[in-house]
């Protein structure tokens, strides 16, 4: 129940069950209407409340104790304007005000009620005026809350026991190792016993022969690009910065030029695909993308999710980490196994710590270098180099930023 709108006329005649008031002018009344204004019966329900120095009175126009005279007769209240001599007439109801006797009604109750949350106030209304269905739902929710409190207490106690047994330092090391393993699950297959850098992450594990063959047609435009077309694409930002920079140094040999163009086209497609969130189209990268490549992107770099009654493909955070790992591996093959991680980081819109964690998981050696002239932060770029023997795998540096457990 809520107070009615101020513009709605509300007239009531009152009758107190236990006698007449000696000072009726000293009383103030509050009227409440039912919240369900769409219901044909409930929208007319009213509760009238008044409080004296000794008792609280409540009257209502519904329920077992409602006065039958309201249904048999119509009542009106006239308000006379002495200046104009005109009278305004309003519909009225008779409320039988019953004293509300309760041991809990003491002056402090009002203050306690004001401090309650909106949910607690609604629960009190449901207890007093709710339907049987609402009361059952309230009881079920309170039982679930008690169950959750028991579970949370048990979990907190178990966590405290583990911390006491292993210590905070050991737990931090376990968490760091778990993060390394989580990232490693999304890396390309690593051949640690390889005798050459190009065999650590084999090109065939990034692009199969059939997929590589399908890239010939879409990559042909990159292989034959002119300086004027490259300048126009750079102005339009048709490709990522890494690809635009590498297109300036295409080999003159036709076979090597075609190979690099195919790699750059696929790398550019991977980066653009990583910026998507929910895949709604059958061919998200456009009709020029070969069907085998679209199928590879959907199968290997998206997660299935259920939403609004249908299954959707989602580029989740873990899938974006996987795409980043494959982009770095492909960039290593393009750049003779040394690549500028800062350029790739900016293209993929990643924090530096994230791409460095993935690069270290790929067993790259990280060094500082000056970037290409005119590029953002050209004085502080990070280079990733794949060389043998592979460095030992370490926990990501980002773990040092974790909040300490008390």
N, C-alpha and C positions, 0 to 999 in steps of 0.2 A: 504494500500500500504506500502511496505517495501523496503529498499535498496536491489538491486540484489546482489548475491554472487560475491565476488571479482574475482573469476576465470572465470566468464562468460564474453566474449568479448562484449562490448556495444559501437557501433559507431553511431554517429548522426551528421547530417549536420543541421546547424541552420540558420533560416531566421527571422529577427526581423521585426515585422509588421510596426513599426513606424520609420524605417530608419536603417542606418548602424552605427555600433559602432566605435567610434574614437579610443578606446584603448581596443580591444578584449582580449588582453593577461591578463588584470587585472581582468577578470571575473572568477568566479568559479561556477561550475554547480553541481547539485545533481540530480541523476536519481532515480526514484522509480518504482518498478514493482508491479503488482497485487499479493496480498497474496494467492489467489486461483490458485495454479500452476496446479491443476488437471483439471480445466475447459479448454476446447479446445480453447475458444475465449479469456477468461479473462487473461490467463497466458501470452499473448503477449502484454498486455496493459502496457504502460509506461507513466510516467509523468516526465517532465524535468523542473527543477526550477533553476532560476538564479536571483541574486539580485545585482543591482548597487547602487550607492549612492543616487539616486533619485527614482528609481522604482524597483519593483519586477516583473520578467517575468516568465510566466508559459506556457509550451507547452505540448501537449499530442497527442498520436496517436490513439485516439478513440473518439467517440462522433460526434456531428453534425458539428463541426468546423474542423475536421481532413482534412488534405490535400489529395485530390483525387489522386495526382501524385504518392503517395506511393503504391496505389493499381494497377496503370497502368504500372509502371516501377519498375525496380530493381536498386538500387543504391549501389555503393561500395566505400569504402575508402581504398586507398593504403598507406602503411607506408613503406618508403624506408630506408633501413639500408645503410648508406653511406660507412661504412667500408667494408661490404661484397658485396654491390651492389645488394642485394636481396630485394624484396618487398613483404610484407605480405598484403593480401587483406581481408577485412572484409565487411560483409553485413552492410548496413547503411540505415537509415531512415531520411527524412527531417522533422524537427519540426518547426512549425511556432510559434515563441515566442510572445505571446501577453502580453502587460503590464497589471498587476493586480492592478486595481484601487479600493481602499477601504478606507473608513474613519477610520477604526479600525486598519489599519496597521501603527503602530507607533513603534519606537525602543523598548519601554517597553513591547510590546506584546510578544516578544521572551522570555524574562525573565519570564513572567507570564505563558507561555506555558510550560516551563521547570519545573515549580513547580506543574503542574497538575499531577494527578494520572494516572495510565495506563488506567483505566476505562474511565476517562474524555477525554483522548486523543483519545481513540477508539470511543467515542461518537461523537467527532468532525469529525473524519474520516467518520462515518456513515452519519452524517448530510451533508457532502460534496460529498461523492462518493457512499453512500449506496443505495441498491435497495429499492423499495417502501415497501417491506415486512420488511426490516431491520429498515426503518424509522418509520413504524407503531409500531414495537416492542419497539423501543426506546421511542416513545411517550407514549406508555402504561406503560413502566417501570417507567418513570418519574412521571406519574399520580399516580401510586401506591406508589411511594416514598413520594409524597406530602400527600397522604392519611395516610400513616404510621406515618408521622411526626405529623399530626393532632391528631391521636389516642394516640401517645406517650405523646404529650403535655397534652391531656385530662387526661390520666392515672396519669401522674406526678402531675397534679393539684389536682386530686381527692385524691391521696395518701397524699399530703401535707395537705389537709383539714382534713383527718382522723387523721393524726399525731397531728395536732393542737387541734382536738376535744378530742381525747382519751389520748394522751401523749405516750411517748416512753415506759415507764414502763408497762402500761396496755397492749400495743401491744405485748411486749415481753412475758408477761404472757399468752396472747391468743395464741401466736405461740407455746409456750411450751406445753400448753394444747392440741393444735392440734396435736403435735408430739406424745403425750401420746395416744390420740385417734387413730392415724394412726397405731401405734404399736399394740394397743389393738385389732384392727380388725383382726390381724393374730395370736392371742393367742388361745390355746385350751380353750374350754368352762370352765369357772371358776364358781364354786359353793361356793359363799361367806358364805352361811349359814351352811357349812359343820361342823360336830362335830369332825372330825378327819382329819389330813393332807392328808391321802390317798384318801379322798373324795372330796378334793378341785379340783384337776384335775384327774378325774376318769380315770382308766386304759382303760376302754371301749371306752372312747373318743379318746384315742391315737391309740389303736388297737382293732378293733371289734373282737368278738369271732371267726368269719370265718377267718379273717386275722391272728389271733393268731394261729388258728389250722393249717393254711397253712405254718407256720414257723417251724413246727416240723421237716420236712425233711432237709431243708438247715441248721438248727441250730444243727442238730445231731452231725456234725463234731466238733463244738465248745464244745458241752457237753462232748464229749469223748476225748478231746485233751490231749496229754501227755506233760510232761515238755520239752522233746526234740523237739516236734513239735511246742510248744509255743516259744521256743528259736529261732527256724528256722524262724517262722513267724515274730518275732520281728526283726530279722536281715534283712528279706526281706521287712519289713514294709507293710505286707499284710493287717494289720488292723490299725486303729487309736490308739493313745497312750492310750486313755481312755479305750478302749476295751482290749488292751493288758494287761493293769494293772489289770482290773477287772477279766480277765481270770485266774489270779494267785490265786484268792480267790473264786473259784466256790464251792458252798456247797456240802457236801458229800451226803446229802439226794437226792435221784434220782429225785423226783418231783420238788424240789426247784432248783436243778441243771439245769434241763431241762427248767424251767421257766426263769432263769437268762440267759441261753444261747440264748433262743429265743429273749429276750429283747436286748441283746448285738448284736445279728446278725442284728436286725432291726435298732438299733441305728447306727451301723457301716455303714449300707446301706444308711441311711438318710444323714450321713456326706459325704459319697462319692458322693451321688446324688447332694448335695449342691455345689460341685466343678464343676459341668457341667454348660454349658452356653446354647447353643442351642441343643435341643434334636433331633437328626436326625434318631436314630434307634427306632424300635418298642419296643425292649426290651433293654433299655440302660444299665441295671445292669447285663446283661448276662443271659444265658439260665437257670442258677441255681436259679434265682429269680422267685418265684411263680407268676403266671399270675395275681392273685388278688392283690399282692403287687405292681407289675409294674403298674397296673391300678390305684391303690391308689396314687402312686407317681406322675403319669402323670395328674391325675384329681385334686388332692389337693395341689400339690406343684409346678405347672408350670403355666405360663401365655401364652395365645395364642397371637401370633403376625403374621402379614402378611408381607412376604418378598419374592421378586423375583417371584411373581405370585402364591405363595403357602402359606398355613397356617403352622406355626411352633410352637413348644412348647419351651418356654424360661424360664430358671431359673433366674428371674429378682431379683433385690435387695430386693424388698418387699417379694418375695417368699423365698429368702434366710433367711430373718428375720423370716418368718413363720417356716421354717425348724428348725432354731435355737431354737425357742420357744418350739417346740415339742421335740427336742433333750434334752433340759434342763428338761422338764417335765418328759420325760422317764428316764433320769438319776436320777431324784429325787426318782422315784419308785424303781430303782435298788439299790440306796445307802441309803435307809431308810430316804429319804427326806432331805438329805444334800449332796451337790455335789461340786466338785472342778471346779469352773467356768473357771479358768485359763487354765486347761488342755483342756477343751472343746473349749475355745477360740483359742488355738494354733492348735487344730485339724481342726477347721473350718476356720482358717486363717482370723480371724476377729480382728479389733481394740478392745482394752479392753473397751473403752467407749461404743462401740456398744453392746457388750454382757452384760455389766452391765445395760445399759438402758433396754434391753429386760428382764433381770432378775428382775429388779425393777418393770417393768410392770407386771411380773408374781407374784408380791407381796412377793418376797423373801427378807430375811434379809441378808445383805452383811457383811462379816467379813473377817479379814486377818488371814492367817494361813501359816504354813510352808508346802511346797509340799513334794512329795515323793522324797527320795534320788536319785540323778542322773538326775532329771528332770530339764528342763530349768527354770531359775528364781525360784528355789525351796525355796528361802527365802521370797518370796513376792507373795503368791497365794491368790486368792479371793475365799471364800467359800460362797455358796448360800444355805440358810436354809429356808424351808417352815414350818412355825409353826403358831399355832393359839393363839390369834386372829390375823387375817391378818393385816399388817401395812396399813396405808392410802396411797393411790396412790399419788405419787409426780411427778413433772416434771423431765425429765431426766437431769442429771448434765451437759450433753454436751451443754445445752442451755447457760451456762455461758460463753462459748467460742464464741458465736455469735458476729459478729462485730456490734458495736453500730451504730444506724441509726442517721444520722445528719439531 
